[in-house]
Amino acid sequence: MCKKPLVGIVMGSDSDWSLVKKSVDIFKKFDVEFEARVISAHRTPGLAADYASSAEERGLQVIIAAAGGAAHLGGVLAAHTVLPVVGIPVAGGALNGLDSLYATIQMPSGIPVATVTLGSAGPVNAALFAVQILGGANPELRAKYHDYKEELKEKVTKGNERINADLQD
């Protein structure tokens, strides 16, 4: 039996997939069910509205929206749902992502879109933020996040040890 997805990953173009896949890796690590779609805010606005307006009844709890250029995808989805939306601005184009960053963070009052950074950390942080949101009602998932934070701390500790060992040579 297939579990229902809790997170919807939406990207404005399939060219965003190589970046957005980093979110998938996080969801697999945390055993979080997700779905992924290509939906354009501008080329398929009806589909974007339908996707977002049906997300809650389909069992989604968070939507991640990745888009470059005009990057209105997160705002369009947020306008049609009460679910939290996390925007990933995708670098590219004439302004190298600055336009998508501004478009993602410049939401009007009443249409919140949490926005993560440009670059490869964006999809990772978007997925981790979704895990944190889901962990609010799921103690098992929250425990996994505590373990993840310990892994990060251990990675830094080991890095420090390696550098200090190198300095002793």
HUBELMO-V590798 format. One record per pair of residues at least 12 apart in sequence whose ideal C-beta (glycine too) atoms are under 6 Angstrom apart, sorted by sequence separation. I is the first residue (numbers start at 0). J is the second residue. If there is no record, write none. Layout:
# HUBELMO-V590798
i=I j=J
i=I j=J
This chain:
# HUBELMO-V590798
i=38 j=50
i=64 j=76
i=88 j=100
i=73 j=86
i=8 j=22
i=62 j=76
i=130 j=144
i=88 j=103
i=86 j=103
i=100 j=117
i=70 j=88
i=62 j=82
i=64 j=84
i=96 j=117
i=61 j=83
i=62 j=84
i=63 j=85
i=64 j=86
i=65 j=87
i=67 j=89
i=13 j=37
i=65 j=89
i=67 j=91
i=68 j=92
i=8 j=33
i=51 j=76
i=5 j=31
i=54 j=80
i=86 j=112
i=5 j=32
i=6 j=33
i=7 j=34
i=8 j=35
i=9 j=36
i=10 j=37
i=52 j=79
i=55 j=82
i=90 j=117
i=4 j=32
i=11 j=39
i=47 j=75
i=51 j=79
i=54 j=82
i=84 j=112
i=85 j=113
i=86 j=114
i=87 j=115
i=4 j=33
i=9 j=38
i=51 j=80
i=70 j=99
i=88 j=117
i=2 j=32
i=4 j=34
i=73 j=103
i=40 j=71
i=48 j=79
i=71 j=102
i=40 j=72
i=67 j=99
i=70 j=102
i=74 j=106
i=78 j=110
i=69 j=102
i=70 j=103
i=77 j=110
i=87 j=121
i=40 j=75
i=77 j=112
i=87 j=122
i=74 j=110
i=74 j=112
i=87 j=125
i=73 j=112
i=85 j=125
i=85 j=128
i=19 j=65
i=7 j=54
i=83 j=132
i=15 j=65
i=7 j=59
i=3 j=58
i=5 j=60
i=6 j=61
i=7 j=62
i=8 j=63
i=9 j=64
i=10 j=65
i=11 j=66
i=11 j=72
i=63 j=125
i=61 j=129
i=61 j=132
i=15 j=89
i=25 j=123
i=22 j=122
i=26 j=126
i=21 j=122
i=25 j=126
i=29 j=130
i=21 j=123
i=19 j=122
i=22 j=125
i=18 j=122
i=22 j=126
i=29 j=143
i=6 j=129
i=5 j=133
